[in-house]
Amino acid sequence: MKKIILISCVRKKLSYRAKSQDIYISPLFQLNLEFARKLKPDAIYILSAKYGLLDLDTEIEPYDLTLNNMPSCQVQAWAQRVLEQFKDRAEPRKDHFVFLAGQKYRKFLEPHLASFEVPMKGLTIGKQLQYLGKRIHE
């Protein structure tokens, strides 16, 4: 069983093409990535509203799209796309997933996963930043 961390994309991005791990520049994303690395997973992926499942080194163009204001049917279609992208990277019915992502990014993926956790479930962004800061510096 592999441990796979899924981090959601954020609005604040560089204005030019860059690796996905570098293009998202919000403090929340940066701390999520640092925390994810500290957990020593087998893999870390980004859940992108535009691109679906991203490897950290994939170069992408900046975009302005979020699942937060998409209708449910579009979010479901996005989740199906992500599940397809898992095929060569993960086994949803076998691997353990750690979500560093909000409800919209998890909702239609969770039912397809045999094992997952959401360490910051229900926390506001401010509380997430506190949680991450504390865990990173332990």
C-alpha positions in Angstrom: 0.0 0.0 0.0 1.3 3.4 -1.0 0.7 6.7 0.9 -0.3 9.4 -1.5 -0.9 13.0 -0.6 -3.4 15.1 -2.6 -3.1 18.9 -2.3 -5.7 21.2 -3.8 -4.7 24.1 -6.1 -5.1 27.7 -5.0 -6.1 30.9 -6.6 -2.8 32.8 -6.0 -0.4 31.8 -8.8 2.6 33.1 -10.7 1.7 34.9 -13.9 3.9 32.7 -16.1 4.4 29.1 -17.0 6.1 27.1 -14.2 6.3 23.7 -12.6 3.0 23.0 -10.7 4.9 22.8 -7.3 6.1 26.4 -8.0 3.2 28.1 -9.7 0.9 28.1 -6.7 2.3 30.8 -4.4 -0.2 31.1 -1.5 1.1 30.5 2.1 -1.5 27.8 2.5 -0.3 25.9 -0.6 3.4 26.3 0.4 2.8 25.0 3.9 0.7 22.1 2.6 3.5 21.1 0.3 6.1 21.4 3.1 3.9 19.4 5.4 3.3 16.8 2.7 7.0 16.3 2.2 7.6 15.9 5.9 5.1 13.0 5.9 7.5 11.1 3.6 4.7 9.8 1.2 5.3 7.6 -1.8 3.8 10.4 -3.9 2.4 13.9 -3.8 0.0 15.2 -6.4 -1.8 18.4 -6.9 -5.6 18.5 -7.5 -6.0 21.2 -10.2 -9.4 22.5 -11.2 -8.1 22.9 -14.7 -5.6 20.1 -15.2 -7.0 17.4 -12.9 -4.2 15.4 -11.2 -0.8 17.0 -11.5 2.7 15.7 -10.8 4.8 18.3 -8.9 7.2 18.7 -11.8 4.6 19.1 -14.6 4.9 22.6 -16.2 1.6 24.4 -16.6 0.3 27.7 -17.6 -1.4 29.9 -15.0 -5.2 29.8 -15.0 -8.3 31.2 -13.2 -10.6 28.3 -12.4 -11.8 26.7 -9.2 -14.2 23.9 -8.3 -15.7 26.2 -5.6 -18.1 27.9 -8.0 -18.7 25.0 -10.4 -22.0 23.2 -10.5 -22.1 19.7 -8.9 -22.2 18.0 -12.3 -19.0 19.6 -13.5 -17.3 18.8 -10.2 -18.4 15.1 -10.7 -17.0 15.1 -14.2 -13.7 16.6 -12.9 -13.5 13.9 -10.2 -14.0 11.2 -12.9 -11.2 12.7 -14.9 -8.9 12.6 -11.8 -9.8 9.0 -11.2 -8.8 8.2 -14.8 -5.5 10.0 -14.2 -4.9 7.8 -11.2 -4.6 4.7 -13.4 -0.9 4.7 -13.9 -0.1 6.3 -10.5 -2.2 4.9 -7.8 -4.7 2.2 -6.8 -7.7 3.8 -5.3 -9.0 0.6 -3.8 -5.6 -0.3 -2.3 -3.5 2.9 -1.5 -4.0 5.3 1.4 -4.7 8.9 0.5 -4.1 12.0 2.6 -6.2 15.0 1.5 -4.8 18.5 2.0 -7.8 19.8 0.2 -11.3 21.2 0.8 -14.6 19.4 0.6 -15.3 20.3 -3.1 -12.0 18.7 -4.1 -12.7 15.6 -2.1 -16.4 15.0 -2.3 -16.6 12.9 -5.4 -13.3 11.2 -5.0 -13.7 9.9 -1.5 -16.4 7.3 -2.4 -13.9 5.6 -4.7 -11.1 5.3 -2.2 -10.7 2.4 0.2 -8.5 4.3 2.6 -8.1 8.1 3.2 -7.8 10.7 5.8 -8.4 14.5 6.0 -6.2 15.8 8.8 -7.6 19.4 8.6 -11.2 18.6 8.0 -13.5 21.4 9.0 -10.7 23.9 9.9 -10.8 27.4 8.6 -7.9 28.6 6.5 -6.4 30.4 9.6 -6.6 27.3 11.7 -5.1 25.2 8.8 -2.2 27.6 8.7 -1.7 27.2 12.5 -2.0 23.4 12.2 0.5 23.2 9.4 3.0 25.6 11.1 2.9 23.6 14.3 3.3 20.2 12.5 6.1 21.4 10.2 8.2 22.7 13.1 7.7 19.7 15.5 
